[in-house]
Structure formats: structure tokens, C-alpha cells
Amino acid sequence: MRLFNDKQTGETKEELDDAKVKLEASFNQPSAPVPTIKDASGKSTTATMSRALPFLPTPPHLAAKEANVPGNYGFDPLNFASSPGTLDYMRDAEIKHARLAMLACVGWPFAELFDAKLAGLLGLPVLLNKYGESPSILNGGLDRINPFYWLLVVSLAGLVEYDVGELKKSSKNYQPGDVGYDILGLLPTDKGGEFKRREQELKHGRLAMVAIVGYAIQEAIYRVPVTQEKLFQFL
């Protein structure tokens, strides 16, 4: 019995020694090479990893000092914003779509809940689809909306774009998405607070853009209004 125990102990010790050697060898392995990228001047520089995709380096145009802007998480795999001018243009476009999506995320279920009731009170036709879904490109039903509405929307959008264009010309410190008013005074006056508030708006807007696409796809597939989904618990 003792002989058996000694043998068993010897085998265990050998296994521990082997494990120790392997562990030490793992610490002595050369580290993975640090990725490098070329900056605007063509010089190689150490890459910073993307906050959005940690396994990829941040594109050079988003790693530059000029790109220290709200919402920059180093995500531009298709290089849409590869130049300073393009970066500002894309930021402007993104915040416009983000704001529109946030309004749409509220307006979509609101229409499904109250369109029929309001239409009955005002003597107007109901614009919802057969199963109560909001009209959309995927759901159909956009042809039932009065053309005057589209004319009004395009006209208002044109006026806003004109005012923003004039603001860009007159202001040296124009920020993408700045339409020249802050009625409720929600934008802090200090730079740190302003940066944080603009980033919060972008985060909510990006989530809303994903959500509104989800609304449209879900209703197009299942033909059930989002307001009837138990997950949302709309009243």
C-alpha cells in the first residue's frame, strides 16, 4: 500500500513540475506585435484600437486630434469620413437622421394608438394599414397620405437647411447639427458639459435609428403593430 502511495505521489509531482515549466514558458512567449498605421503624411505610427471594434485599429482620420468630437468611437470601416470636410458633412448628416429617428420612434406608436380616434373626431380618413400598422416603405400605405403634407414637410426642411447654411457661413465655430436655437437651455455653456450633452444626443439617436428600422421590419414580416407587442406594453 505504501509503495502504491509513493508511486502515486511521484507521478503527481512530475505532473506539477511539467505544469510549472509550461506556465513559465507561456510567460516567456513574445507578445503580439503592436499594429501600426500610416498617418496623413505617410509616416508609420502606433495604432490605437477602436472603441467600437476593439480587435481593429482606429482609422487614421478618426485617430487624429481634429476627430476628437462627440460620438467618435473609432468606427468607420468603409472610410466614409476620410477627410476633415467629409467628417463634418457625415457628422451633420448623422445627427439629422438621429433626430428624425428619435421623433419617429415616438410618432410611430403614437399614430398606431391614436390615429383612428383622431381621424374619427376630425372627420378624416384613417391612414393606418389593414392590421393597424403605421404606413412605411416596407408596410406600404404612404400613397394614402395627402400630397400637401409632403409639400409642407419638404418646404419646412428646405427653410431649415437654408438657415443652417447661413449659420455655417457666419459662424467660425459651427458645430454639426447646430440649428441656432436652444429654447429650453439644455446645452451646457462649459465645453466639457457641451461635449457630454452632444454625445448623449448621438447615443440616443443611434439607438433610435436602429429601433425605427426594427419597427418597420417587424411589422412588414409579422403584420402586427408594435403597439400590440407584449414586450413594449404600450397602453
C-alpha positions in Angstrom: 0.0 0.0 0.0 2.8 2.4 0.9 4.6 1.5 -2.4 1.4 2.4 -4.2 1.1 5.8 -2.4 4.8 6.6 -3.1 4.3 5.9 -6.8 1.1 7.9 -6.9 2.9 10.9 -5.2 5.8 10.7 -7.6 3.5 10.9 -10.6 1.7 13.8 -9.1 4.9 15.7 -8.5 6.1 15.1 -12.1 2.8 16.4 -13.4 3.1 19.5 -11.2 6.7 20.1 -12.5 5.5 19.8 -16.1 2.7 22.2 -15.5 5.2 24.7 -13.9 7.5 24.5 -16.9 4.6 25.1 -19.3 3.4 28.0 -17.3 6.8 29.7 -17.2 7.2 29.1 -20.9 3.8 30.8 -21.6 5.0 34.0 -19.8 8.2 34.0 -21.9 6.3 33.9 -25.2 6.9 37.1 -27.3 4.0 39.5 -27.1 1.8 40.1 -30.1 3.0 42.8 -32.5 1.5 46.2 -31.9 -0.4 47.2 -35.0 0.8 50.2 -36.9 -0.9 52.5 -39.4 0.1 55.3 -41.7 -1.0 58.9 -40.9 -1.9 61.6 -43.3 1.8 62.3 -44.0 2.6 58.7 -44.8 4.6 58.0 -41.6 4.0 54.8 -39.7 2.7 55.3 -36.2 1.4 53.1 -33.4 -2.3 52.4 -33.9 -4.9 53.0 -31.2 -7.6 50.3 -31.1 -11.1 51.2 -32.0 -13.5 51.6 -29.1 -16.4 50.2 -31.2 -14.4 47.3 -32.6 -11.6 46.6 -30.1 -10.0 44.0 -32.4 -9.4 46.5 -35.1 -7.2 49.7 -35.2 -8.9 53.1 -35.3 -8.9 54.5 -38.8 -6.2 57.2 -39.1 -8.7 60.0 -39.8 -10.6 59.2 -36.6 -7.5 59.0 -34.5 -6.4 62.5 -35.4 -6.7 65.4 -33.0 -9.3 67.0 -35.3 -11.5 64.0 -34.8 -11.9 64.5 -31.1 -15.6 65.0 -31.5 -18.7 63.7 -29.7 -19.7 60.2 -30.7 -16.3 59.2 -32.1 -15.7 55.6 -31.2 -13.3 54.8 -34.0 -15.9 53.2 -36.2 -15.7 53.9 -40.0 -14.8 50.6 -41.7 -15.9 52.0 -45.1 -13.9 55.3 -44.7 -16.9 57.5 -45.3 -15.3 60.3 -43.3 -11.7 60.0 -44.6 -11.2 63.8 -44.9 -11.9 66.7 -42.4 -14.5 68.2 -44.8 -16.2 64.8 -45.2 -16.1 64.1 -41.5 -18.1 67.3 -40.7 -20.5 66.5 -43.5 -21.1 63.0 -42.3 -21.5 64.2 -38.7 -24.1 66.7 -39.8 -26.0 64.1 -41.7 -25.8 61.6 -38.8 -27.3 64.0 -36.3 -30.1 65.0 -38.6 -31.0 61.3 -39.2 -30.7 60.7 -35.5 -33.1 63.5 -34.5 -35.6 62.4 -37.1 -35.3 58.8 -35.9 -36.0 59.8 -32.3 -39.1 61.7 -33.4 -40.2 58.7 -35.5 -39.7 56.3 -32.6 -42.3 58.3 -30.7 -44.6 59.2 -33.6 -44.8 55.6 -34.9 -46.6 54.1 -31.9 -48.4 57.3 -31.2 -50.0 57.0 -34.7 -51.0 53.4 -34.1 -52.6 54.3 -30.8 -54.4 57.5 -31.7 -54.7 57.9 -35.5 -58.1 56.1 -35.8 -59.5 58.1 -32.8 -58.3 61.5 -34.0 -59.4 60.7 -37.6 -62.9 59.9 -36.3 -63.1 63.1 -34.3 -61.9 65.3 -37.2 -63.7 63.5 -39.9 -60.5 62.5 -41.7 -59.6 59.1 -43.3 -57.7 56.6 -41.2 -54.2 56.3 -42.5 -53.2 53.1 -40.8 -52.9 49.9 -42.8 -55.3 46.9 -42.7 -53.9 45.5 -39.4 -53.3 48.8 -37.8 -49.7 49.2 -38.7 -48.2 52.6 -39.5 -47.5 53.4 -43.2 -43.9 52.9 -44.3 -41.9 52.0 -47.3 -42.0 48.3 -46.2 -45.6 48.3 -44.9 -47.0 50.4 -47.8 -49.7 52.9 -47.4 -47.7 56.1 -48.0 -49.8 56.8 -51.1 -52.8 57.5 -48.8 -51.1 60.5 -47.2 -52.2 63.8 -48.6 -49.6 65.2 -51.1 -49.9 68.6 -49.3 -48.3 67.0 -46.3 -45.2 66.1 -48.2 -45.1 69.5 -49.8 -45.3 71.1 -46.3 -42.5 68.8 -44.9 -40.2 69.4 -47.8 -40.7 73.2 -47.6 -40.0 73.3 -43.9 -36.9 71.1 -44.3 -35.7 73.5 -47.1 -36.2 76.5 -44.8 -34.2 74.9 -42.0 -31.4 73.9 -44.4 -31.2 77.4 -45.7 -31.0 78.9 -42.2 -28.3 76.3 -41.3 -26.4 77.2 -44.4 -26.4 80.9 -43.5 -25.3 80.0 -40.0 -22.4 78.0 -41.3 -21.2 81.0 -43.4 -21.5 83.5 -40.5 -20.1 81.3 -37.7 -16.5 80.1 -37.4 -17.3 77.8 -34.6 -20.2 75.9 -36.2 -20.9 72.5 -34.8 -22.6 69.8 -36.9 -26.2 69.7 -36.0 -26.4 73.2 -34.7 -29.6 74.9 -35.9 -29.1 78.1 -34.0 -31.5 77.7 -31.1 -31.8 76.0 -27.7 -35.2 77.0 -26.4 -35.1 75.1 -23.2 -31.4 75.9 -22.5 -30.5 72.2 -22.3 -27.0 72.7 -23.8 -24.4 73.5 -21.1 -22.2 76.5 -21.6 -18.9 74.8 -20.5 -17.0 72.8 -23.1 -17.0 69.6 -21.1 -20.7 69.7 -20.4 -21.5 70.6 -24.0 -19.4 67.7 -25.3 -21.1 65.3 -23.0 -24.6 66.5 -23.9 -23.9 66.3 -27.7 -22.6 62.7 -27.2 -25.7 61.8 -25.2 -27.9 63.0 -28.1 -25.9 61.0 -30.6 -26.1 57.8 -28.5 -29.9 58.2 -28.2 -30.2 59.0 -31.9 -28.1 56.0 -33.0 -30.3 53.7 -30.8 -33.4 55.3 -32.3 -32.2 54.7 -35.9 -31.7 51.0 -35.2 -35.1 50.9 -33.4 -37.1 52.6 -36.2 -35.7 50.1 -38.7 -36.7 47.3 -36.3 -40.2 48.7 -36.2 -40.6 48.7 -39.9 -39.0 45.2 -40.5 -41.0 43.7 -37.7 -44.4 45.0 -38.9 -43.6 44.1 -42.5 -42.8 40.5 -41.6 -45.5 39.8 -38.9 -48.2 42.3 -39.9 -48.7 43.1 -36.2 -48.4 46.7 -34.9 -45.6 47.3 -32.5 -48.1 48.6 -30.0 -49.6 45.2 -29.7 -46.4 43.5 -28.8 -46.3 42.5 -25.1 -42.6 43.3 -24.9 -43.4 47.0 -25.2 -46.5 47.0 -23.1 -48.0 50.1 -24.8 -51.2 51.4 -23.2 
